[in-house]
Amino acid sequence: MNISVIGSGSWGTTLSILLYDNGHKVKLWFRRKDYLDKVKAIRENYLYLPGIKIPDGILLTSDLNEALDESEIVVLAVPTQHIREIIKGEEFKVCKGKIIVNVAKGIENGTLMRVSEIIEDIFQDDENYCVLSGPSHAEEVVQRKPTAVVVASLNKDLAQFIQSVFMNVYFRVYTSSDVIGVEIGGALKNIIAIATGIADGIGFGDNTRAALMTRGIAEIVRLGVAMGARLETFAGLSGIGDLIVTCTSKYSRNRFVGEQIGRGKKLNEILKNMVMVAEGIWTTISAVELSKKYNVEMPITNVVYEILFNDKDPIKATYELMGRTAKPEVWGLRNFT
């Protein structure tokens, strides 16, 4: 297959190498030509994936027309907040009707759209779209460490086809028809990862992290089901699976942001020194708005928002969260509808 990977961060680069391993013809698009020239010279994406050589067989380009020419599958590996500006351009008109695989994990600010909704808004097509998500840090996948993910599409045949395109001995792919659930799980777990990072930065410990993860998945489920997702999706790879790895891994950018805040740094200071994007920061804005829209209680998400954007003291915020009205813990579908 001719595959274009749009976005050359750590995940886009890793997926390019994986797809090349699988025998496909791959093009990897870079936004910045000046940076691309340096990468070409050493065949290494040194800012985003240092120490990993990019095979000579992968075409590297900063020209969208060249990247998309003859492409049969387009992998969107750019941050959610930039997807609309990229795909609405003239170059992307050739992609109407082509297979689009989204690997970003976020919700667009302002519109509150998931990526599938952005694609449908621009291309009026949801039958050729799928989302690939799950616990899959690029730094481990590129080392060919065993990883399992899920691909979701409204088109069952398409999901199974993309499964066959990506799957190999170190990258296992499951299928799902719950696009909403997979997208919501992948996006919202980043907010909970920021929360656990804050707790770790403060020095609260394992009990606090476990509490945040457990109550965090409850928030994700409540909003996801209210938006039309299936409850069982959140027990899978794009729900609990992705939540666990993002809240605990040294590779998690969102957890890193939280940890720095817990240690006393301000968000602007952290962002100035970050090369990669922590999507959870901006997803928090959209999630708070969605919680209001669907009348869903999301106390952890609201606290993260207050800490990130209203400079609320993390320790004070934590104890306010702990001191809310007492309630029973009851799980089941009736709790989330």
Stockholm file with secondary structure:
# STOCKHOLM 1.0

chainA/1-337         MNISVIGSGSWGTTLSILLYDNGHKVKLWFRRKDYLDKVKAIRENYLYLPGIKIPDGILLTSDLNEALDESEIVVLAVPTQHIREIIKGEEFKVCKGKIIVNVAKGIENGTLMRVSEIIEDIFQDDENYCVLSGPSHAEEVVQRKPTAVVVASLNKDLAQFIQSVFMNVYFRVYTSSDVIGVEIGGALKNIIAIATGIADGIGFGDNTRAALMTRGIAEIVRLGVAMGARLETFAGLSGIGDLIVTCTSKYSRNRFVGEQIGRGKKLNEILKNMVMVAEGIWTTISAVELSKKYNVEMPITNVVYEILFNDKDPIKATYELMGRTAKPEVWGLRNFT
#=GR chainA/1-337 SS CEEEEECCSHHHHHHHHHHHHTTCEEEEECSCHHHHHHHHHHTBCTTTSTTCBCCTTSEEESCHHHHHTTCSEEEECSCHHHHHHHHTSGGGGGGTTSEEEECCCCCCTTTCCCHHHHHHHHHSCCTTEEEEESSCCHHHHTTTCCEEEEEECSSHHHHHHHHHHHCBTTEEEEEESCHHHHHHHHHHHHHHHHHHHHHHHHTCCHHHHHHHHHHHHHHHHHHHHHTTCCGGGGGSIIIIIHHHHHHHCTTCHHHHHHHHHHTTCCHHHHHHTCSSCCHHHHHHHHHHHHHHHTTCCCHHHHHHHHHHHSCCCHHHHHHHHHTSCCCCCCCSGGGCC
#=GC SS_cons         CEEEEECCSHHHHHHHHHHHHTTCEEEEECSCHHHHHHHHHHTBCTTTSTTCBCCTTSEEESCHHHHHTTCSEEEECSCHHHHHHHHTSGGGGGGTTSEEEECCCCCCTTTCCCHHHHHHHHHSCCTTEEEEESSCCHHHHTTTCCEEEEEECSSHHHHHHHHHHHCBTTEEEEEESCHHHHHHHHHHHHHHHHHHHHHHHHTCCHHHHHHHHHHHHHHHHHHHHHTTCCGGGGGSIIIIIHHHHHHHCTTCHHHHHHHHHHTTCCHHHHHHTCSSCCHHHHHHHHHHHHHHHTTCCCHHHHHHHHHHHSCCCHHHHHHHHHTSCCCCCCCSGGGCC
//
